[in-house]
């Protein structure tokens, strides 16, 4: 009961804090599109453990990432020279792909878990499935990013791909992302969702390595740059959403 109360308190407070990956709007969009593609059975079963829409919990881990309970999880994933996942984060840490797989494995037995533990792993899954698809959250050997100014707003180049470029391109709300982008056929969705988290990361690493070729020495990224590049981040967002839905449907549907 004490554990449940702690988690409920965390949920009540999670609106405070600063985002470090996809920002709140983009995480909300991923969760919203995923929720729109849940089966009725999955939605009903998940509702036994979460009081609100999964959108409500989409940014939970960013709000508490520096607390003792969650600070061991890195919200990035590491790849080797062949773009393959390596579980080699900093000492004492686990990366987002490893933690996602752990959460999935735990939730396979959710009927025999406590409600609070199911809730916690659901919040892990909802958030980290988004993080692992963010273009700047793949860490390549020897590749670094610097500062950036996106359409006049100063930030890190990492943040540019977390939110800056998409915000400059659209400025959509999370529901608008769903209304506009959630238009793939079931066959197209199934093609996106084939594979494992490690295979999804491999494809993300291949697709997103180009952002470092696009990095500019002066760090200035104008409106034309935004228009030329934002589709990459947009595609990653929709892949994250459909894959999150597929995992939740498989576990709870």
N, C-alpha and C positions, 0 to 999 in steps of 0.2 A: 504493500500500500504506500509506503514511504517513497519507493522508487516511482510509482505511478504519479504521486503528487509532485515529485520533482520534475518529471517530464511535462506534466500539465502546466506547471509554473513556467518552465522553459518556453513552452508554446505560447503562453500568454505574453511573454516578454520579448519574443524573438523579433518583433518589428524594430527594435532598437539595434543599432550597430551599423557596420560598414560592410558592403559586399566586396568580395575579392575575385570572383569568377564571373560567369555570366551575371549581369546585374539582376536586380529583383524582377524587372519587367521581362527579361529574356528567360529566366528560370520559371517565372509564372507562365509564360507562353508555352514552354516545353510541357509543363504539367497540365496546362489547360487542353492542349491538343491531345496529349496522352489520355486525359480523362474522357474526352469526346470519342475516343476510340476503344474504351473499355467495354467488355461484354457486360450485359446486365448482371450476370452472376458475379463477375469479378468486382464490379462496383458495389454490389450488395455486401459481399464478404469483406471488402476493404472498409466499408462504412461501419463495421462492427468494432473497428480498432481506431478509426479516426473520426473525430466529431464533425469535421468540415471537409470540404473539397480538398483533393490533394494539392491544389494550387496554394492553399493556405500554408502548407508545409514546405513549399518548394525551396525556400531560401534558409531553412532552419539551420543547416550546418554552417553556413557562412556567418551567421550571427553568433555562434558559439565556438568557432574554430580555435580560439585561443584559450578556451577553458580546459582544465585538466582532463575532463571526460572525453574531449574530442581533439585535442591538440596533436595526437599521434598520427592523424590522418592528413596526408598531403593531398591537395585538391588538383594535383597534376599527375600525369603518367609519364614514365620514362621509356624510351625506345633505344635500341642499339643501332648500329650502322645500317642494318637491314630493315629498319623500321619495325622491329619486333619488340613486343612488350618485355621489359626486364623489371623485376621486382627489386629495384635497387635505389630506393630513396635514401634520404639522410638517415643516419643512425637512430634507431628507435622509432622510425616512422613506417607507415604503410602508405602506398600510393592509392589513387582513387579506383583504378581498375581492380587491384587486389581486394580492396575493401568492398567494392561492388559485388564481386564474386562471392565473398564471404557472406554478405547480406543475403544474396540469392540462395546460397546453400542453407543458411539458417532458416529462411522463410519457407523452404520446401517442407519443413516440419512444423509450420506455424500453428497447426491445430493442437499441438502438444506443448506450445510455448505459452508463457504468461502474456496477458494482454499488453503489458507495458513493454515487454521485449519485442513483441510483434510490431508495436507502434514505433519503437526506436529504429528497428531495421527497415521499416517502411520509409521512414524519414531519410535514412541513409540512402536507400535505393532511389527515391524520388529526386534527391539532390545530386548524387554522384553520377547518375546516368546522364545528367546534363553536363556536368563538369568534364567528363572524359571526351566529350565531343567539341568542346570549345577550342578553336584553332590555336590559341596561345597556351593551352594546357597540355600540349605534348612537348616534352623536353628532349631535344635532340643532342647527341654528343657534340660538345664544343660550340653550340649555337647560343648566342645571347641576344637580348633585345635591349634597346635604349629608351630614350625619352621620345615623346611624340607631341605634335600639335595637330589635332584633327579638326579641320574646318574652323580653326581659331581657338579651339579649346585644348589646353595643355593637360597631358596625362602621360602615362607610360605607354610604350608600344604594346605591351601586354594588355593594358586596359583598352587600348584601341580595338583589340579583337574580342575582348570581353563584352564591350558595349558601345564604345565610341563610334565605330564605323556604322553599326546598325542604327544607332540613334540618329546619326547625321543623315543616314539614307532615308529613314522613315519617320521616326518619332511615334511609331504605333503603340497603342496599348496592348496588353497581352491578349485581350479578346480579339482585337483586330488581326493579330498574327494568326489566330485560329481561323477566323472568318476568311482570311485571304489565302493562307498557305495550306490549310488542311483540305486539299482537293485531289489527293492521289487515289488511284483505284486500289482495291484490295490486293490485286496482283502486284502493283507497284510497291505497296507497303510491305507485302510478304518478301519481295526481293530485297528491300532495304534491311529487313529484320533477320534475314538468314545469317547464321554464324554465331559465334561466341563473343563475349566482351573483348577477348584478346584479338579476335579477328576484326572487330569493329574498330579497335584502336589502331590496328595495322593499317586499315583503310584510311582512317582519319590522319594518321601520320603521313601517309603517301599524299593525300589530298592537300594537307595544310602546310607542308614543308615550304611551299612557295611563298608564304607570307614573309619569310626571312630574305628571300630574293627581292621582294618588293620594298624592303626596309631602306629608307633614305638617310644619307649622311646628315643632312640638315634637320631631319626629324619632322619636316613639315609635310602634312598630308591634306591636300585641298579637296574641294568638292568633287573635282574630276576624279581624283584618286578613289574617293568614296564610291562614286558611281561605277568605277571600273572594277571594284573588288568586293563590294558588299554581298554579292550573291554567294560567295564562298561561305561566309558566316551564316547566311540564311539557310543554305543547304544543310549545314551542320546542325542547326537548330531543329529543323524538321526531322532529320534522321534521329536525333536524340529523342524527340517526342514519340515517334512511331516505335522506336526500340523500347522506350520505357513502357509504353502501352503493351507491347508484346510480352515483355517480362512479367508485368503485373497480371495480364490475362493468363499466362502460363501458370503462374503461382496460385492465383485466386479464382480463376475462371473455370 
